[in-house]
Amino acid sequence: MTPSPRLSRRHLLSQMGAGFGTLGLASVLTEGGLLSSSADAAPAAASPLAPRSPHFAARAKRVIFLFMNGGPSHVDTFDPKPDLARYAGQQPEELTKNYQRSVGKLFPSPFKFGKYGENGIDVSELYPHVAGVIDELCVIRSMHTDIPNHEPGLLIMNSGNSQPTRPSLGSWLTYGLGTENQNLPGYVVLCPGKPVVGPQLWGSSFLPGIFQGCHINNSKLDPQTVIQHVHNANMPPAVQRRQVDLLQQLNTMHQEQHSDDPQLDARIQSFEMAFRLQFAAQEVFELKSETQATRDLYGAGQFADACLVARRMVERGVRMVQLYYGGGQPWDDHGDIMNHADHAKKSDQAIAGLIRDLKSRGLLEETLVVWGGEFGRTPWSQGAKGRDHHSRGFTMWMAGAGVKGGLAYGTTDAFGNMAADNPVHVHDLHATILHLMGLDHERLTYRYSGRDFRLTDVHGRVVHDILA
């Protein structure tokens, strides 16, 4: 970062000038009436979202986080455990020791596994399309987190803390690096509805509001309606431009008397984006411009369309796109793990299509793709054929910029109960993502309430073994 990774809100405001910056769609959409074509927009002054230099040479420029909210089962997807069949129905003592939730009997996976790619990485039959791109993936089988409950699990995976008081990963990235496209938000969240916890998962907390994520409800990706109040039938762009300039002058005067009001700061920063956003936003959601071959590559469905939009966004310079598989916690299969087959069917082709599409366009070498949920699921049963939450060992994977493809890293124990070899905590994952983006997780700080905060708090290490 230049000149320093530590930026105060006052410093940001001093850089913004009359043009002001941008804010997430969450604030823009509440205003309405000012959205119009950016064709006649005046050039914006220096924005806090303007691209900034990383601490060191970055391997990745953008992140796509495929979030399987609810918690996919590692022992049914990417971490086969033959001992579950060998000891089915038993309850070894090590499983019950110090466990925070109820413990059932060992439950073998109902799904078959096969070996794929040059290195023979195990993938279950749930993900045949992903298995076809396994040589692009680094499968981390030794993930672990702190608490096997949705709310704290979602929060720590998204913000590095189990309490709803810290900025999200995407907010830290845009704070540290800005974004390449000043006509689109730097951090976009696609979720049809809201997951458990909700907007705090992409919030900016004590970072300036300009860095919060922008939630798009992608339940219906119609470019005419996905952003409401997008047309102004009564005012041409040139008139709107003059109106926005006047509003910004008045807001600047008002702000001088209320310089410590973050909500006012965020509201002021929204107007310039509100003017410039409409054309760019509508264009990025217009999937009809894609070829039929590309649409077929991703397949059909809500998640498939969201993956295609994610590619279109990073292609246009959005810093981070996070896709939630659905509203609520759809992967939370306590009653019947066979429901995983439906979730995988709706996401498998789209995920593989995204990887292939990024690679064919030369985008994968600069885009980091992350897959996973807030935790895994137990190797024992809950009820007859479900699985409970599990935080002590689970699987995530990464692909793309700077990551070793075709690698299975780390292990859980024989039952998939505990992270064993090369354990990777969520803080380590975050440190590694920041490192790939050219940011030192110990230097990317923000001073608040008398101390310097960072995404990884006082924890985290870069997992150099998985870096190409």
N, C-alpha and C positions, 0 to 999 in steps of 0.2 A: 504494500500500500504506500501511497505517496501523499504527504510526507511521513505519516504515522498511521498505524492501524487503529489508534485510539481517537475517536471523533466525538466531540460533544455536540449536543443539539444546537447550542449557540453557534458553533463553528459551521454546522450544516446550514443553518439559516443565513449566516453571513455569506455563504457561497451561492445561495439560491437566486438572489436578485429578483427582478420584477417578474420573470417568467415563471418562477417556482418549479417545483418538481412534480412528481407523480405520486399517486397513492393507489392502493389496491382497489379492485372493483368493488369491494365491500363498501367503501366510502363513496365511490363514484356513483353507484347505482342508487343510493339513498337520495341523491340530489335530483337527478332527472332534469330534463328540459334544456340542458346545455350541451348535450352530446350532438355532434355534427361532424361533417366531413373535415378532415385535417388538411385538405388541399390548399386552403388559404391561411393556414396557421402561421403565425410569426415564429421565427426561431426562438427556442427557449433559451434562457440564460443557463449558466452552469447549474446542473441539477445534482442533488445528493445521490441520484441513481446513475449518474454518468459513470462510464467504465473507469475502473481504477486498477493500477498495477498490483499484482500479487506480491507476496513476500519473496517468492522465488519462482523460477520457471514452472508453469503449471503443465500437468499432463492432460487435464480435463478443463473444458471451458463451461460445460453445462451439466446439469444433473436431471435425470428422470427417475423418480422414486415410485416404483410400482408397489403400492401398499395394500397388502392382503389383510385388511382389518378383521379382527376376530381371532386370529392366530392359527395359521395352517400347521398341520401335523408334520413334523420332520420325519417321523418314522414311517409315514405313508407317502412321502414325496421324494426326498433326496438323501435319506439316511437309513438304509435298510438294516434291520436287526434280526438275523436268523435266530438268536437266542430267545426272542419273544415267542417263537413257535415251539422251541425246545422246552421252554419252561412255562408254557401257556397255562393260565389258571393258578399259578403259584404267586406267592407274595414274599419275595426275598426281603430279608431284614433291612438291607441297605436302602430299599425304597421307602421304608416307613420312617427312617431316622431323620428327625428334625424337619419333616416336611410340613409346610404351612397349610396344606389343604388335605382333603380326604384321599386315601390311597386305596386303589382297587387291586384286582388281579391282573397279572400280565396278559396282554391282549395282542396277539400277532396281527400284522397288517393284512387286511383282506385284498390288498393290491399287489400285483406281481412287479418285480424289479428286473431291469435288464441293464447291461453295460453298453455305454455309447461313447462315441468319439475315439480319438487316437489313444487316449489314456484309460479307456474303459470305465468311465465314471458312472456310478449307479444312479438311475432315474426310474421312478415308478411308472406304471402304465397310465397314470393320471396325466402325464405330461409328454406325450409322444412328439409333439411339435417342438417343445423346448429341448427335448432330448436330441433333436436334429441340429441344434445350434450349441450343443454342450461345449464344443471346443472354444467358444467365445466366453464361456462362463467360468468364474471362480466361485466354487461352492464352498461356503464357510459352514462347516458342520459343528463348530464348537462355540457358537454364540451363547451368551447367557446374559440375563438381566436380573433385576433386584426383586421384583414383586409380581406374583402370578395373578394379578387382577387387571382388568381392562384399563381402568382410568389411569393408575400410575404407570402401567406398562406402555400405554399409548403416549403418555406425557414424556416419559424418559426416552422413548425411541424417537420422539419428534423434537424434544427440547433439551435432553440431557438431564432432566430433573423430574422426579415423580410428583412434584407439586406444580400447580398451574401458575407459576410465577416467573418463568424464564422464556426468553425468545426462542423461537423455533429455528431449526437447522436452516431453512430457506431464508429466514430473516437475517441470520448471521452471515450467510453467503452474500446476500445483496448489500448488507452493511459493509462487508469487507471488499467486495468487488464491483458493486454497482451492477449494471446490466447493459447489454449491447444495443438493445432496441428501446429508444426513448418513447416510442409510441405504443408500447405494450408494457404491462406490469412486469417487473423482474422476477416475480415469484407467483406462480399460478397453482391453485389447487382445484382439481376436478373431482367432484364427489357428488353423486346423485342423492341429495339429502345431506345428512350430517352423520359422522361417526359418533360413537360415545365420546364425551367431553366436548366435542364440537370445535368452534372457532379458536379456542385456546391452543389447539394443536398446530395452527399456522399463524398464531399471533406474534407480535413483535415485543410484547411486554414492555420493559423499560427502554428498549431501543425506540427511536423515533417512529411514529406511525407509518411513515412512508415505506418502511421495510416489512410491513405485515404481508401475509399471503393474501391472495385474491381468490376467494371461493367462487367457482362456477358450478352451478347445478347442471350437470351434463345428462340429466334424465331424458332431455330432448334437445339435441344439438342442432336446433334451427337457428341459423345466423341472424334471422330477423327477430327472434324472440328470446334467445339465450341471454341477451342484454336488453333489459327493458328501457323504455323511454329513449330509444336510440335516435329517433327522427324528430327534427324540429321543423314542422311544416310552415311555421310563421316567420322564420328568421333565416336569411341566407348566411352562409359561413362568414362573409366579410363583416356583417353586422354583429354576429356572435363574437367575432374576434375583438371588435371594439368594446363589446360589453364585458368580455372576460378581462381585458386590460384594465377597464375602469374598476371592476370588482377587485382586481389584484392590488390596485393602488389604494383603494379604500381599506382593504384587508391589511395591507402593510402598515397603514396609519394606526389601525386598531391594534395590531399586533405589538406595536411599540409600547402599549400600555399593559399588555398581557403576555409578556415574553416567556413566562414559565408555564403556559397552559398547553400541554401536549395535544389535547383534543383540538384546540384552535389551530395549532401548527398543522396537524394532519388535515383538517378541513381546508385550510388555505392551500395546501399542496395539491389538493384534489382537482382544483378548477382547471389548471392547465392540461392535465391528463384528460379531464372530461371533454375538453375541446378536441384534443388530438386523437383520442382513442377510437372514436366510432368507426372510421374507415378501416384502420388496421385490425381492430377486433372482429369486425364483420368478415373481413377477408380471411382471417386465420381459421374461422369456424366454417368456412364454405367448403365442405368436403366434395361437392359436386365437381370441383375443378381437378380432382384426382382422377387418374386413369382407372379403368375397370380392373386392370391387372393389379394395381396397387390396392384397390378395395378388396379384391379377392385374396391378396396376400394376407391381409389382416383378418379377413372373415367378417361376419355380420354380428351385430349386437352392440349394446351400450358400451361395454368395456372395450370392444374392438375400435369403435369410433373414437373413444377417449384416447386410446394409444396412438391413433393416427393424428389426432389433434396435438398430442404431445410432441410427435415428430415435427409437425408443422410449426409449433411454437419454438422449439429449440433451433430449428432451421432458420427462424427469424430472429434469433438472438435472445430469447428469454433465458434467464440464468437457471431457474429451477422450476420444473413441473412435477407436481406430485399427484398421482392418480390413486384414489381410493377405489377398491373393488366395488364397494356399494355403500349404502347408508347403513347406520347401525354397526353390527359386527357379524357379517354374513358367514365368515369362516368359523364361527364359534359353535362347533358341532358337538355339543355335550350329549345329545340323544342318539345320534347315529353318524358315525364317521363316514358312512357311504355317501353322505351329502357332499363330501369333498369331491366326488366325481362330477357333480353338477357344476360346482365352482370352477374346477379345473377345465371342464369342457368349455365354459364361457370365457376363459382367459388364456388357455394354452396357445391356440393359433395366433391370437392377437399379440401375445408376448414375443413369440418366435418371429412373427411378421415384423414387429417393431425392430428387433435385433437385425434381421436381414435387411430391412429397408434402410436403417441407419448406416449399415455397412456398405450397401450398394451406392449410397449417396456420399460416401466419404465422411459421414458425420460421427460414426461410432468411435473413431480414433480421437475425437475431442469431446465425446459425450459419455458420461458415466451413468450406467443403468444399475439401479439397486432394486432387489426384490425381497420381500419378506413382510412379516406382520409384527405385532407387538411382543409376541413370544411364540412358543410351540405348543404341543399338546402332549399329554402324559402317555408313556408307554404302557400304562395299564388302562383298564376299562373304567368308564363311568356308566353305571347302569349296565345294560346288556351289551351294547356295542357303540357307545360314545367314548369320547376322551375329554378330560378336564384340561384347564390351563396348565402350562408348564414353562417355567422361567429358567430352570437350572441347566438346560441344554437344548438347543434348537438350531435350525438352519436358516441362513439367508444366502443370497448370492449377489455377486456384482459382475458387471460385464462392461467392456469398452475401454475408455481412455486410461492407460497406465496400469491396467490390471492383467495379471497372468490368466490367459484363457486355458480351458481344459485342465483346470486344477481343482482337486478336492482338498481343502485345507482344514486341518484340525479334526478331532473326533469327539464323539461322546462315548460313554462306557458301553459295555456289551448290551445293555438294555435301552440305551438312548436316554438315560436318566440324568446324567451329569456331564457337563463339558469336561473332557479329559485332556487329550493332547492339544497343545497350543490354544488354550481358551481365549476367546475374543469377547470382551464386554462391549456393551453398547457405546461406552465412552471411547473405546478403542476404534470402533467402527466410525464414529464421528471424527475422531482425530485423523483417521485414514482418508475419509472423504475430503476433509479440509486440506490435507496434504496434497491429494491429487489435484485439487483446485488451486494449488500454489499458496496455501495459507498455513502458517504455523499455528496450531491450536492453542499454544501457550502465549502467543503474541497477539492474537485476535481478541482484544478485550474491550470492555466498555465500562467506564467508571460510573457507578450508581450507588447511592446510599452509603458512601464512604468506603467502597471497595471496588476493585477491578473484577468484573465478572467475565466469564468466558463460557463457551458452549460445553466444554468438558469439565468445568468447575476446577477441581484440583486433581483430576484423574486423567486417564487416557494415554495411550501410546500408539504410535503409528505402526501398523502391521506391515513391516517392510517385506516379509516373506511372500506376500501376495502381489507385490508390485513388479511389473514387467521391467 
